[in-house]
Amino acid sequence: MSEAYIVTSLRTPGCRRRKGAFAQTRPESLLKTVIEALMEKTPNVEKKDVEDILLGCAFPEAEQGLNIGRVMAQMCGFPDSTCGATVNRFCSSGLEAIALQAMRIRSGWCDVAIGGGIESMTIVPMGGNMPRPHPDWAKENPDVYISMGATAENVANRYNITREMQDEFGYHSQMKAINAKQNGLYKEIVPTPAVKYVEKEDGSWEQKTWLQDFDDGIRESTTLEGMAKLRPAFAANGSVTAGNSSQTTDGAAVTLVMSEEAVKKFDVKPIAKLKYYTVAGVRADEMGVGPAYAIPKILKMADMKIDDFGVIEVNEAFASQAIYCLQQLGLYEKREQWLSDSDKRRINVNGGAIALGHPLGCTGAKLCAQVMTEMQERGAKYGLESMCIGGGMGAAAIFELCD
Ligand SMILES: CC(C)(COP(=O)(O)OP(=O)(O)OC[C@H]1O[C@@H](n2cnc3c(N)ncnc32)[C@H](O)[C@@H]1OP(=O)(O)O)[C@@H](O)C(=O)NCCC(=O)NCCS
């Protein structure tokens, strides 16, 4: 089978739902910025060369609905010949989109394609605008519909992940992100126009625009003491709080994927190959355990060991589930691999979704962009990306750095 090359991988900053920079910025605008930046960063490739744009979205409706893939192809000025589609696998949608493009390329069906993801959690709330669980079936089978916070509490309770462990993990996520922000390590970020409508004294409205170039959920004031005071967010006596959960966030990310022939034809220098992608199903009411199944599955497919990876991104939907998954992989106890003050760390090295946010359908593509930066920075031969998925699944992908 031929190879699929990641040539360029970029993201907008992640910004807080409602309170953040993109609260009044339409999802199409976020996508337009990153797609145009992707094409500018790959000047040998013209828009007419891109066959297809596949975008992940967890709640593909309203402003991010219709068929956002095709809408963006047209809105960004690609010719009519560039197709577009939307894919939904909840939290891995963005990675699914990149992997599907890679599979088409590996099978010889396509040469140049874009995969990515979008979620404005401000504009389309989690659950969508009109959730309609099946009334009869859901009475006996609610698990596939329950809140993600409830599944995080289940993981904490069933597997003894204490509040202290979750807060500590969340704290280090914030500290790693603060360090990365201060040192300009998020090289995959595209400064993105944000808009805000401000009422003037005469009652008319003015549109203010600025370039947003950082993740605005990073909280410099975080202390363990402050985190310990937060009230549980999902259960009266629970342990999952705003400080140890992923933030709800707006953001977009895209990746240009190419065949070997296209890499040669357009004379581009690819970053990495997408070698493997898989998904694994788990119980819906503890969906957060997904990576504990998806990662061993992909390691077996690739005949690799967890120690082979210089960079590992396990999405922090919640600290409880991330800790459980790391425990199952034998990594949680090896604290030097994830602590913020360790120079041996290789897990969520620049912070995870607790600090940077988890814009659902975008997250898989956002993490791909981060993994590409981190692999290049560290010269890591292999990178691993994984996340849990609402409804009870896990996904994982393996990247190999190009020479
Ligand atoms: C947990 C959750 C409900 C909290 O929502 P929220 O109240 O809007 O969260 P915020 O991030 O705005 O934080 C609320 C407050 O907690 C406090 N807080 C949050 N993080 C903190 C930290 N690290 N240290 C101290 N205080 C903190 C702050 O007072 C903050 O308010 P402020 O930013 O206006 O000062 C929400 O983040 C959530 O649902 N997360 C999970 C999303 C999800 O399920 N995703 C899918 C996973 S599969």
The ligand as a MOL file (V3000), in Angstrom:
LIG
                    3D

  0  0  0     0  0            999 V3000
M  V30 BEGIN CTAB
M  V30 COUNTS 48 50 0 0 0
M  V30 BEGIN ATOM
M  V30 1 C -17.1070 21.5650 33.4600 0
M  V30 2 C -17.8950 22.6300 32.7340 0
M  V30 3 C -19.4010 22.3620 32.8890 0
M  V30 4 C -17.5500 23.9820 33.3070 0
M  V30 5 O -18.2160 24.9550 32.5690 0
M  V30 6 P -18.0440 26.4960 32.9000 0
M  V30 7 O -18.5960 26.7540 34.2460 0
M  V30 8 O -18.5960 27.2640 31.7550 0
M  V30 9 O -16.4500 26.5590 32.9420 0
M  V30 10 P -15.4340 27.7360 32.9070 0
M  V30 11 O -14.2090 27.2190 32.2050 0
M  V30 12 O -16.0480 28.9840 32.4030 0
M  V30 13 O -15.0470 27.8790 34.4510 0
M  V30 14 C -16.0020 28.3100 35.3920 0
M  V30 15 C -15.2970 28.9320 36.5490 0
M  V30 16 O -14.5470 27.9560 37.2450 0
M  V30 17 C -13.3620 28.5620 37.7680 0
M  V30 18 N -12.1820 27.8490 37.2150 0
M  V30 19 C -12.0920 27.1160 36.0750 0
M  V30 20 N -10.8620 26.6100 35.9560 0
M  V30 21 C -10.1610 27.0080 37.0200 0
M  V30 22 C -8.8280 26.8030 37.4670 0
M  V30 23 N -7.9430 26.0670 36.7680 0
M  V30 24 N -8.4480 27.3650 38.6430 0
M  V30 25 C -9.3060 28.1270 39.3540 0
M  V30 26 N -10.5860 28.3610 38.9750 0
M  V30 27 C -10.9980 27.8000 37.8300 0
M  V30 28 C -13.3870 30.0210 37.3410 0
M  V30 29 O -13.9880 30.7820 38.3680 0
M  V30 30 C -14.2930 29.9900 36.1540 0
M  V30 31 O -14.9830 31.1750 35.8770 0
M  V30 32 P -14.2540 32.4350 35.1420 0
M  V30 33 O -13.3650 31.9090 34.0710 0
M  V30 34 O -15.3650 33.2550 34.5850 0
M  V30 35 O -13.4320 33.0970 36.1900 0
M  V30 36 C -17.5560 22.6440 31.2060 0
M  V30 37 O -16.2100 23.0640 31.0230 0
M  V30 38 C -17.7470 21.3060 30.5360 0
M  V30 39 O -18.8670 20.8890 30.2970 0
M  V30 40 N -16.6450 20.5980 30.2330 0
M  V30 41 C -16.7140 19.2830 29.6240 0
M  V30 42 C -17.0830 19.3990 28.1820 0
M  V30 43 C -17.3760 18.0600 27.5630 0
M  V30 44 O -18.1570 17.2880 28.0780 0
M  V30 45 N -16.7390 17.7760 26.4310 0
M  V30 46 C -16.8620 16.5310 25.7770 0
M  V30 47 C -15.9590 15.5470 26.4020 0
M  V30 48 S -16.1850 13.9610 25.7220 0
M  V30 END ATOM
M  V30 BEGIN BOND
M  V30 1 1 1 2
M  V30 2 1 2 3
M  V30 3 1 2 4
M  V30 4 1 2 36
M  V30 5 1 4 5
M  V30 6 1 5 6
M  V30 7 2 6 7
M  V30 8 1 6 8
M  V30 9 1 6 9
M  V30 10 1 9 10
M  V30 11 2 10 11
M  V30 12 1 10 12
M  V30 13 1 10 13
M  V30 14 1 13 14
M  V30 15 1 14 15
M  V30 16 1 15 16
M  V30 17 1 15 30
M  V30 18 1 16 17
M  V30 19 1 17 18
M  V30 20 1 17 28
M  V30 21 1 18 19
M  V30 22 1 18 27
M  V30 23 2 19 20
M  V30 24 1 20 21
M  V30 25 1 21 22
M  V30 26 2 21 27
M  V30 27 1 22 23
M  V30 28 2 22 24
M  V30 29 1 24 25
M  V30 30 2 25 26
M  V30 31 1 26 27
M  V30 32 1 28 29
M  V30 33 1 28 30
M  V30 34 1 30 31
M  V30 35 1 31 32
M  V30 36 2 32 33
M  V30 37 1 32 34
M  V30 38 1 32 35
M  V30 39 1 36 37
M  V30 40 1 36 38
M  V30 41 2 38 39
M  V30 42 1 38 40
M  V30 43 1 40 41
M  V30 44 1 41 42
M  V30 45 1 42 43
M  V30 46 2 43 44
M  V30 47 1 43 45
M  V30 48 1 45 46
M  V30 49 1 46 47
M  V30 50 1 47 48
M  V30 END BOND
M  V30 END CTAB
M  END
